[in-house]
Every structure is written in structure tokens, then in C-alpha cells.
Amino acid sequence: MSETTGQSDPPRHRGLRKTAARAGAVAIAALRVVRTFRTVLRRLAEVILALIIIFEEWGWRPLAALLAQLARLRPVAAIEAGIASLPPYPSLLVFALPTALLFPLKLLSLWLIAEGRLLLASLLFAFAKVAGTALLARIYQLTEPKLMQLAWFARLHDIVVPWKDALVDRVKATPVWRAAADLKSRAKVALKAVLAPLKPQVAAMIERLRGLLRRG
């Protein structure tokens, strides 16, 4: 009996070893796939976050500053003064207003895409996005003091802002951000060269507009 067992054990052990080896190889391959997938996801997240932050820093803030310049005009200044004087919850309503007003334009963009008018849909969506961003940025500047009087908003602000700042620091250390910053510098130089000859005409148009508004 012992001889039979001794003769049959080695093949069984070899089979077990082969099965274990295959299982180990599969586990290693799966681990490599998971690590690769995590790396791809991390890189994709870096790109998305970099684009969001780029949009905020190079879109939100300049557009808000541009609308702030319009506050020199009397009608715009009166509207902004009215917004700034609102209580907290009406301020919150006004803060959400640009998104609500421009939502139909985004729906129209989707309808145009369904109709095959991709270029017009893209232009309309870009306009809605830029206009919404500009209005939201400026309205937030006007309503922030009142919004911070809402306890839940202040708590949310104190949680989100430090988290966002830490995230911004991490994203700015990535190659994606450095490449985008380099591209921005080149674009600014090129844009200045294009717009420089137009500055006198633009300044004259602004002065005419101010004169018309003063008469009104």
C-alpha cells in the first residue's frame, strides 16, 4: 500500500504545483493590470483636474475681472449694488441664476447636435459656457459676504477651499500643468501681438459707449 501511495503522490504534487504556478502567474498579471489601470486613471484625473483649474484661473478670474470693469457704467453699477445689498438666501438664488438662465441654451445645443449641426451647436455651447462662467464669477464676488452668513455654506466653504488649494498645489506639480502653463505663455505673447494694433479702435468704441450711456 505504501509503495502505491509513493508512486501516485509525485504526479499529484506536480499537478498541484503547476496549478499553483498558473494561479500565481494569473495573480501577478492581474496585479500588473490593476496597477496599470490605476496609473492610467491617475494620469486621466490629473489631466481633468488640470483642465478644471486652468479653466478657473485662466477663465473664471479674467472673466470676472472683465465684468468688474463694466461696473464703471452706471446701469451695471446700479444692478451690482442691488445684488450686493440682498439678504443671504436671495443672494443664493441670484448666485444660481446664471446656470438656470443658460440651461435652455445648453439644451438647444444638444438638439442641434442631434440635428447634425455640430459647428453651430459647439459655438452655442461655448457661448453659454463662457457667459455663464463670467456671470457666475462676478455674482459670486458680489454675493460671497452674504453667502458666508449662511452657516451651512460657510462650513462647506471651509471644507472645500482648503481641499481645493491642496489639490491645486498637487496638480501644478504635474507635467500636464507645466505644459499648459508654457502653452499659455506662448498664447499670451501671440495674442498681444495680434491685439496691439486694435487697441486704439477698441478704446474709442468704449468711450463712445460710455458717452451714450451717460446721455441715457
C-alpha positions, 0 to 999 in steps of 0.5 A, a space after each residue: 500500500 505504501 509503495 502505491 501511495 509513493 508512486 501516485 503522490 509525485 504526479 499529484 504534487 506536480 499537478 498541484 504545483 503547476 496549478 499553483 504556478 498558473 494561479 500565481 502567474 494569473 495573480 501577478 498579471 492581474 496585479 500588473 493590470 490593476 496597477 496599470 489601470 490605476 496609473 492610467 486613471 491617475 494620469 486621466 484625473 490629473 489631466 481633468 483636474 488640470 483642465 478644471 483649474 486652468 479653466 478657473 484661473 485662466 477663465 473664471 478670474 479674467 472673466 470676472 475681472 472683465 465684468 468688474 470693469 463694466 461696473 464703471 457704467 452706471 446701469 451695471 453699477 446700479 444692478 451690482 449694488 442691488 445684488 450686493 445689498 440682498 439678504 443671504 438666501 436671495 443672494 443664493 438664488 441670484 448666485 444660481 441664476 446664471 446656470 438656470 438662465 443658460 440651461 435652455 441654451 445648453 439644451 438647444 445645443 444638444 438638439 442641434 447636435 442631434 440635428 447634425 449641426 455640430 459647428 453651430 451647436 459647439 459655438 452655442 455651447 461655448 457661448 453659454 459656457 463662457 457667459 455663464 462662467 463670467 456671470 457666475 464669477 462676478 455674482 459670486 464676488 458680489 454675493 460671497 459676504 452674504 453667502 458666508 452668513 449662511 452657516 451651512 455654506 460657510 462650513 462647506 466653504 471651509 471644507 472645500 477651499 482648503 481641499 481645493 488649494 491642496 489639490 491645486 498645489 498637487 496638480 501644478 506639480 504635474 507635467 500636464 500643468 507645466 505644459 499648459 502653463 508654457 502653452 499659455 505663455 506662448 498664447 499670451 505673447 501671440 495674442 498681444 501681438 495680434 491685439 496691439 494694433 486694435 487697441 486704439 479702435 477698441 478704446 474709442 468704441 468704449 468711450 463712445 459707449 460710455 458717452 451714450 450711456 451717460 446721455 441715457 
